[in-house]
């Protein structure tokens, strides 16, 4: 059985993941590729199954060259 603390921790982790993903996209759109990569790699570390993070990392690396 899952308790309230575990649910709260999962929600916080998901929120952190979403925030990092948005920061990565923001940095990418503003040409700050190094920062974008750092944020997106944090997302992958939190959730290795986050396909959107991998997609955005690919965009950054492709654009950066």
PyMOL commands that set and color helices and strands:
alter all, ss='L'
color gray80, all
select helices_A, chain A and resi 4-29+33-46+51-64
alter helices_A, ss='H'
color red, helices_A
deselect
rebuild
show_as cartoon
